């Protein structure tokens, strides 16, 4: 018997080493291929997009030891802190080895190496993108098998949406990594709880899972609607018995329950009365603060839910259901989420006004005006079709996901059903009338990748169990399958390289237009720059208008306006405008839908006169002379620089 056990252990160890070697043999070329396609995007023009400005601006603010964060739309604070820390290390390392003279401070070093700062932050984004593929591979191995992991990682790597939004400075890849780590930690905790039935052996993993989910929410706020439901479902479905919990945890759960009721009730009463002492969110002339007005219904709903739950828990049957479906381990998970979120976004505690303004911006500027008046059924069906095309961009991936959903539901796999349920929860995770930007679904893409891999994994299991194929035949079959998937699925990697080349053509035109402005306009001229014409001066103005300390030498004396197309921003002024034909949809048609009469079209409006053109097609950049001095309205020199309008931003 001992010999048999020893042989089984040796065989298991051999298979484990062989699988590890095959995994490395598969992942290394895959990640190398991704790096090859992403390399041009790392070194693209540093003034590429305002999506990057908002992160770099906060990093420069943090480098100046100013932690009054303004940008909370994502909010992305962990990413900003990490980037600031790494850039400070770069500076101090170069100073230590003598590459930077002692008299040059960190601020001077930063503004003289802006391209390097942008490249470093893009590299951080890319690194997390590659790490997320590895983490998904590890997770898929645990949930399916090695073949399923290969397919799942390939589906995620090739997602056009995920790969594109990982090609410049964004927080989605960091968010996905943190969500996957939280799932792995929770599964480890469930395994320990199932084996020992003692909470002490698994509590650290449950808290750590919540902590990572909280950090993910601090990186991309709406990701909590992807991570928390999945973690709760896994915690409920993964443990089939009621564990014995210590007395302190049961009491803590009850105290938290009671405190939640008191806090929600007090907040609802404070908002209803219109008085919140100690803040500047008191009742104003127009009523409640708009953000608090949106929170109030949820507080009332929470108070009602607390009262109903408190009544039901007194019943013996309901009490057992609460113990089964709302165990005290949920308290540990939620504690970890809150701790991770506030540790990841400490600036929220003293900059809450900017956070509330960000929420209110989504309620105003991010409404899709073209669907605002559609019937609910028509709107939802369009919404469903739009995002399914993002999740499954080709027929093969759609077929695999459909079969995967059916097989998982039929098998009633208690670990994979939560992934299917959470994947569908995305479609009710945000207001249906918000702009349907494709990157909103990125946090759910790993779940759908595992679902798509499930049919292939089950086919492999059935074939292996029936025919006991050799390892060579298995590898050969898998190689053919992966090749088939690569050539039949949409390649996001090639799309990234193509899009980067197209953007660089536009950047070249912008650089030429900027040189023309410097040479041919008055030293104190007013220059309005639209979204697709953003240049280095736009970035410096963005920093200044967001109270980031900048050297005076980076400004040339001209009055640059970050122009979102509003006519009121130019009234009473004359000067020059840098515009691209790609801007017309946003600055004229969409803006007129939201604010009739505010839209501007330099290509047809009489106040504009074309002076110079650079590039062609999507790379075309035009310089106009405008004159609004005859307008009767009062001038408004600078629109809101902190927020990007809904039609142009991808926050």
QUITA-V682054 format. One record per backbone hydrogen bond with DSSP energy under -1.0 kcal/mol. NH is the residue of the N-H (numbers start at 1). CO is the residue of the C=O. E is the energy in kcal/mol with one decimal. If there is no record, write none. Layout:
NH|CO|E  NH|CO|E
This chain:
5|1|-2.6  6|2|-2.4  7|3|-2.3  8|4|-2.4  9|5|-2.4  10|6|-2.3  11|7|-2.5  12|8|-2.5  13|9|-2.6  14|10|-2.2  15|11|-2.5  16|12|-2.4  17|13|-2.4  18|14|-2.5  19|15|-2.7  20|16|-2.3  21|17|-2.4  22|18|-2.4  23|19|-2.6  24|20|-2.3  25|21|-2.4  26|22|-1.7  27|23|-3.2  28|24|-2.3  30|26|-1.3  31|27|-3.1  32|28|-2.3  33|29|-2.4  34|30|-1.9  35|31|-2.4  36|32|-2.1  37|33|-1.9  38|34|-2.0  39|35|-1.6  42|38|-1.1  48|45|-1.1  52|49|-1.1  53|49|-1.1  54|50|-1.7  56|52|-2.4  57|53|-3.0  58|54|-1.2  59|55|-2.1  60|56|-2.6  61|57|-2.0  62|58|-2.6  63|59|-2.3  64|60|-1.2  65|62|-2.0  66|61|-2.1  69|67|-1.5  76|218|-1.1  77|218|-1.0  80|76|-1.9  81|77|-2.7  82|78|-2.4  83|79|-2.4  84|80|-2.6  85|81|-2.4  86|82|-2.4  87|83|-2.4  88|84|-2.3  89|85|-1.9  90|86|-2.1  91|87|-2.4  92|88|-2.6  93|89|-2.5  94|90|-2.3  95|91|-2.4  96|92|-2.2  97|93|-1.9  99|94|-2.3  100|94|-1.2  104|101|-1.6  109|105|-2.4  110|106|-2.4  111|107|-2.4  112|108|-1.2  113|110|-1.3  117|113|-2.0  118|114|-2.5  119|115|-2.4  120|116|-2.6  121|117|-2.2  122|118|-2.3  123|119|-2.3  124|120|-1.8  125|121|-1.9  126|122|-2.5  127|123|-2.5  128|124|-2.1  129|125|-1.8  130|126|-2.4  131|127|-2.4  132|128|-2.3  133|129|-1.2  134|130|-1.6  135|131|-2.8  136|132|-2.4  137|133|-1.9  138|134|-2.2  139|135|-2.5  140|136|-3.0  141|137|-2.0  142|138|-1.5  143|139|-1.9  144|140|-3.0  149|145|-2.2  150|146|-1.8  151|147|-2.0  152|148|-2.7  153|149|-2.4  154|150|-1.6  155|151|-2.5  156|152|-2.2  157|153|-2.4  158|154|-2.1  159|156|-1.2  163|159|-2.6  164|160|-1.9  165|161|-2.2  167|164|-1.7  175|171|-2.3  176|172|-2.6  177|173|-2.1  178|174|-2.3  179|175|-2.3  180|176|-2.4  181|177|-2.4  182|178|-2.3  183|179|-2.0  184|180|-2.3  185|181|-2.5  186|182|-2.2  187|183|-2.5  188|184|-1.9  189|185|-2.3  190|186|-2.7  191|187|-2.2  192|188|-2.0  193|189|-2.4  194|190|-2.6  195|191|-1.9  196|192|-2.5  197|193|-1.8  201|198|-1.3  202|199|-1.6  203|199|-2.2  206|202|-1.8  207|203|-2.7  208|204|-2.1  209|205|-2.1  210|206|-2.1  211|207|-2.6  212|208|-2.4  213|209|-2.0  214|210|-2.5  215|211|-2.3  216|212|-2.3  217|213|-2.0  218|214|-1.9  219|215|-1.4  220|216|-2.9  221|74|-4.5  223|220|-2.2  224|221|-1.5  225|222|-1.5  226|223|-1.7  227|223|-2.6  228|224|-1.6  231|227|-2.6  232|228|-2.5  233|229|-2.4  234|230|-2.6  235|231|-2.3  236|232|-2.1  237|233|-3.3  238|234|-2.4  250|246|-1.7  251|247|-2.3  252|248|-2.4  253|249|-2.5  254|250|-1.8  255|251|-2.7  256|252|-2.8  257|253|-2.1  258|254|-2.4  259|255|-3.0  260|256|-2.6  261|257|-1.7  262|258|-2.1  263|259|-3.0  264|260|-2.5  265|261|-2.4  266|262|-2.7  267|263|-2.7  268|264|-2.5  269|265|-2.2  270|266|-2.5  271|267|-2.5  272|268|-2.4  273|269|-2.3  274|270|-1.2  275|270|-1.4  279|276|-1.4  283|274|-2.4  284|287|-2.2  287|284|-1.7  293|289|-2.2  294|290|-1.2  295|291|-1.5  296|292|-2.1  299|295|-1.9  300|296|-2.2  301|297|-2.3  302|298|-2.4  303|299|-2.5  304|300|-2.1  305|301|-2.4  306|302|-2.5  307|303|-2.1  308|304|-2.3  309|305|-2.6  310|306|-2.6  311|307|-1.6  312|308|-2.4  313|309|-2.3  315|312|-1.9  319|315|-2.6  320|316|-1.9  321|317|-1.7  322|318|-2.4  323|319|-2.1  324|320|-1.6  325|321|-3.2  326|322|-2.2  330|327|-2.1  331|328|-1.1  332|328|-1.1  333|329|-2.1  334|330|-2.9  335|331|-2.6  336|332|-2.1  337|333|-2.0  338|334|-2.5  339|335|-2.5  340|336|-2.7  341|337|-2.5  342|338|-2.3  343|339|-2.0  344|340|-1.9  345|341|-1.7  348|345|-1.2  349|346|-1.7  351|347|-1.5  355|351|-1.2  356|352|-2.6  357|353|-2.4  358|354|-1.9  359|355|-2.0  360|356|-2.4  361|357|-2.1  362|358|-1.6  363|359|-1.2  365|361|-2.0  368|433|-3.1  369|367|-1.1  371|368|-1.1  374|371|-1.5  379|375|-2.6  380|376|-2.8  381|377|-2.5  382|378|-2.1  383|379|-2.5  384|380|-2.9  385|381|-2.4  386|382|-2.6  387|383|-2.0  388|384|-2.1  389|385|-1.6  391|387|-2.6  392|388|-3.1  398|394|-1.9  399|395|-2.6  400|396|-2.5  401|397|-2.3  402|398|-2.3  403|399|-2.5  404|400|-2.5  405|401|-2.4  406|402|-2.0  407|403|-2.7  408|404|-2.4  409|405|-2.2  410|406|-2.4  411|407|-2.7  412|408|-1.3  413|408|-1.3  417|413|-2.7  420|416|-1.7  421|417|-2.7  422|418|-2.6  423|419|-2.2  424|420|-1.9  425|421|-1.6  427|424|-1.3  428|425|-1.8  429|426|-2.0  434|431|-1.4  435|366|-2.4  437|435|-2.1  440|437|-1.5  441|438|-1.5  442|439|-1.4  444|441|-1.4  445|442|-1.2  448|444|-1.6  449|445|-2.2  450|446|-1.8  451|447|-1.8  452|448|-2.5  453|449|-1.5  454|450|-1.1  457|453|-2.4  458|454|-2.5  459|455|-2.2  460|456|-2.2  461|457|-2.2  462|458|-2.4  463|459|-2.3  464|460|-2.8  465|461|-2.5  466|462|-1.5  467|463|-2.7  468|464|-2.0  474|470|-2.1  475|471|-2.4  476|472|-2.5  477|473|-2.6  478|474|-2.5  479|475|-2.5  480|476|-2.1  481|477|-2.2  482|478|-3.0  483|479|-2.4  484|480|-2.3  485|481|-2.4  486|482|-2.6  487|483|-2.0  488|484|-1.0  489|485|-1.8  492|158|-1.1  495|491|-1.4  496|492|-2.0  497|493|-1.9  498|494|-2.3  499|495|-2.7  500|496|-2.5  501|497|-1.9  502|498|-2.1  503|499|-2.5  504|500|-2.2  505|501|-1.3  506|502|-1.5  507|503|-2.4  508|504|-2.0  509|505|-1.7  510|506|-2.5  511|507|-2.4  512|508|-1.9  513|509|-2.5  514|510|-2.6  515|511|-2.0  516|512|-2.0  517|513|-2.2  518|514|-2.2  519|515|-1.7  520|516|-2.4  521|517|-1.4  525|522|-1.9  527|559|-2.7  528|576|-3.3  529|561|-2.8  530|578|-2.4  533|530|-1.8  534|531|-1.5  539|535|-1.4  540|536|-1.8  541|537|-2.4  542|538|-2.5  543|539|-2.3  544|540|-2.4  545|541|-2.7  547|544|-1.5  548|543|-2.5  554|551|-1.4  555|552|-1.2  559|525|-2.5  560|558|-1.0  561|527|-3.1  563|529|-2.3  563|561|-1.2  567|598|-2.1  570|567|-1.7  572|628|-2.3  573|570|-2.0  575|626|-2.2  576|526|-2.9  577|624|-2.4  578|528|-3.0  579|622|-2.7  583|580|-2.3  584|581|-1.2  587|583|-2.8  588|584|-1.6  589|584|-1.2  590|585|-2.8  591|586|-1.1  592|588|-2.0  593|589|-1.4  594|590|-1.8  595|591|-3.2  598|595|-2.4  600|587|-2.8  604|601|-1.9  605|601|-3.1  608|605|-1.4  609|625|-2.0  611|623|-3.2  612|623|-1.6  614|621|-2.8  619|616|-1.9  620|617|-1.5  621|614|-3.0  622|579|-3.2  623|612|-2.9  624|577|-3.0  625|609|-2.9  626|575|-2.4  627|607|-1.4  628|573|-3.3  631|628|-1.5  648|645|-1.6  649|645|-2.4
